[in-house]
Amino acid sequence: MATIVLYPSPGMGHLISMVELGKHISKHHPSFSIVVLTLIPSFNTGTTAAYVRHISATFPAITFHHLPDIPLDPLLFPSMEAIIFELIRLSNPNVDRALQSISSSSNITAFVIDTFCSPAMSLAENINVPVYYFFTSGACCLALLLYMPTIHKTTTKSIKDMNTLIHSPGLPPIPPSDMPGPFLDRTSTDYSDFLGKCEQLPKSAGIIINTFDSLEPKALKAINDGFCVPDGPTPPIYCMGPLIASGGDGSHECLNWLDLQPSGSAVYLCFGSLGVFSSEQLKEIAKGLEMSGVRFLWVVRSPPSNKKEDRFLPPPEPDLDVLLPEGFLERTKDRGLVVKKWAPQVAVLNHKSVGGFVTHCGWNSVLEAVCAGVPMVAWPLYAEQKFNKVVLRDEMKLVLPMDESEDGLVTAMEVEKRVRQLMEGEEGKVVREVAKARKEEATMAVSDGGSSRMALSKLIASW
Ligand SMILES: O=c1ccn([C@@H]2O[C@H](COP(=O)(O)OP(=O)(O)O[C@H]3O[C@H](CO)[C@@H](O)[C@H](O)[C@H]3O)[C@@H](O)[C@H]2O)c(=O)[nH]1
């Protein structure tokens, strides 16, 4: 049987959309079998293991091939990215064995890897299988990553030390401080690791992006016209999104609570699979929500541990009585609900009572909001999220910003102001209209004859 092997990076934000890609191919081209190579590390990458069990049980067309865990000491790594990159690098012999074993019983048509999994590229080339990247963030971010080696060559300065806006083909000007974190300091190992990954992208047989043509037309045009890789060929680009998870079984307590709220009245606050705040920041959010008078559904996690050895472990169950201001839950019980750790986000965003979303700008969250037609306030935290905020605000006009004060704290007054603007103000009306229009376009893109479906057909035809 013809098999497509998918190799996602660990971490929910990367895994979910890769699995959705597998489901999508399998649904429209059932003659392909889909095998997903999974790395489920012992350090915290969200609720990965439970998710994989759920998909295995509910979607038998996808087979998971678990790669052995390689225990690593978190104390030796400067960042989550660094430990993930090392795990991926050390897993290469296991990936090699997996590919050999799969190819002994079936014909591997394509090997589709996450941007972070570039060390595996050579393994597939050795057995003459074409390698495609699956890019889990947007086309704007891809345009930047493809152009990053050019930016690197044209300066000797670290981006953090630049005081001019960064200009890249197809993108609005980006303030240096909003560039993805790993690109800020060119002397860091994260920088050289990421730059190496950027250089690999154009060497693939193609890049599949989780976006759709009409969401990011300027960036896509710049990529397709070859401006982002000025010194070589750009591989074919396939926009197949939005690839997002479905709403689940709809049984979570917060959905029952939303059933009781008026249509479009509640703001939903959630910060991806790993977003956490200090206890001081949690209290400011609580005060801001209370002052706003707006109905809210808020996913709260425990603050990050101060102990270096605990920083990649799942945070403990939050103690709301300690973390939130005294009496907050009681005073807001008629119009607010705090959920600990995790909410069924897709179902929440598609609930009729939800009218706005305060998000960390992780790309899956953005696409999920776009598909639900829900406008956003952008509160980026790490990775490429500040960059996403800039393009979402300046290019796509889908978000209102949440501004930090100089010490990095977002004050209760700022939370109050932005939530009210989003839910009740003229500013909110403007982004709401854009969100509704993008929702229609997203639906069309994945319908019969839509741009994302055509991209899938084009890719399959090339195989
Ligand atoms: O309480 C929660 C929290 C998250 N989610 C889901 O988890 C996923 C989170 O994905 P995303 O919004 O992309 O955030 P991250 O997990 O932070 O994603 C990582 O990967 C993304 C894709 O590359 C990047 O855009 C982000 O910056 C990076 O942090 C989404 O499907 C959410 O629906 C829930 O269902 N419930």
The ligand as a Tripos MOL2 file, in Angstrom:
@<TRIPOS>MOLECULE
LIG
   36    38     1     0     0
SMALL
NO_CHARGES

@<TRIPOS>ATOM
      1 O1         -6.9180   24.8910   27.0680 O.2       1 LIG1
      2 C1         -6.5520   24.6150   25.9290 C.ar      1 LIG1
      3 C2         -5.3390   25.0700   25.3710 C.ar      1 LIG1
      4 C3         -5.0270   24.7160   24.0820 C.ar      1 LIG1
      5 N1         -5.8700   23.9330   23.3560 N.ar      1 LIG1
      6 C4         -5.5260   23.5520   21.9700 C.3       1 LIG1
      7 O2         -4.1200   23.3980   21.8370 O.3       1 LIG1
      8 C5         -3.6830   23.9210   20.6040 C.3       1 LIG1
      9 C6         -2.6440   24.9920   20.8860 C.3       1 LIG1
     10 O3         -2.0170   25.3690   19.7010 O.3       1 LIG1
     11 P1         -1.4770   26.8410   19.4470 P.3       1 LIG1
     12 O4         -2.5500   27.8160   19.6170 O.co2     1 LIG1
     13 O5         -0.8240   26.8430   18.1050 O.co2     1 LIG1
     14 O6         -0.4810   27.1180   20.6060 O.3       1 LIG1
     15 P2          0.8640   26.3840   21.1310 P.3       1 LIG1
     16 O7          0.5340   25.0930   21.7020 O.co2     1 LIG1
     17 O8          1.5180   27.3780   21.9920 O.co2     1 LIG1
     18 O9          1.6920   26.1980   19.7460 O.3       1 LIG1
     19 C7          3.0420   26.1950   19.3840 C.3       1 LIG1
     20 O10         3.0020   25.8670   17.9800 O.3       1 LIG1
     21 C8          2.3080   26.8080   17.1560 C.3       1 LIG1
     22 C9          2.2910   26.2610   15.7340 C.3       1 LIG1
     23 O11         3.5900   26.1690   15.2220 O.3       1 LIG1
     24 C10         2.9750   28.1710   17.2380 C.3       1 LIG1
     25 O12         2.2520   29.1070   16.4500 O.3       1 LIG1
     26 C11         3.0180   28.6160   18.6980 C.3       1 LIG1
     27 O13         3.6670   29.8570   18.8150 O.3       1 LIG1
     28 C12         3.7500   27.5580   19.5260 C.3       1 LIG1
     29 O14         3.7860   27.9420   20.8840 O.3       1 LIG1
     30 C13        -4.9000   24.4920   19.8920 C.3       1 LIG1
     31 O15        -5.3630   23.5460   18.9470 O.3       1 LIG1
     32 C14        -5.9180   24.6570   21.0050 C.3       1 LIG1
     33 O16        -7.2570   24.4960   20.5790 O.3       1 LIG1
     34 C15        -7.0590   23.4900   23.8810 C.ar      1 LIG1
     35 O17        -7.8330   22.7900   23.2280 O.2       1 LIG1
     36 N2         -7.3620   23.8550   25.1620 N.ar      1 LIG1
@<TRIPOS>BOND
     1     1     2 2
     2     2     3 ar
     3     2    36 ar
     4     3     4 ar
     5     4     5 ar
     6     5     6 1
     7     5    34 ar
     8     6     7 1
     9     6    32 1
    10     7     8 1
    11     8     9 1
    12     8    30 1
    13     9    10 1
    14    10    11 1
    15    11    12 2
    16    11    13 1
    17    11    14 1
    18    14    15 1
    19    15    16 2
    20    15    17 1
    21    15    18 1
    22    18    19 1
    23    19    20 1
    24    19    28 1
    25    20    21 1
    26    21    22 1
    27    21    24 1
    28    22    23 1
    29    24    25 1
    30    24    26 1
    31    26    27 1
    32    26    28 1
    33    28    29 1
    34    30    31 1
    35    30    32 1
    36    32    33 1
    37    34    35 2
    38    34    36 ar
@<TRIPOS>SUBSTRUCTURE
     1 LIG1         1 GROUP 0 **** ****
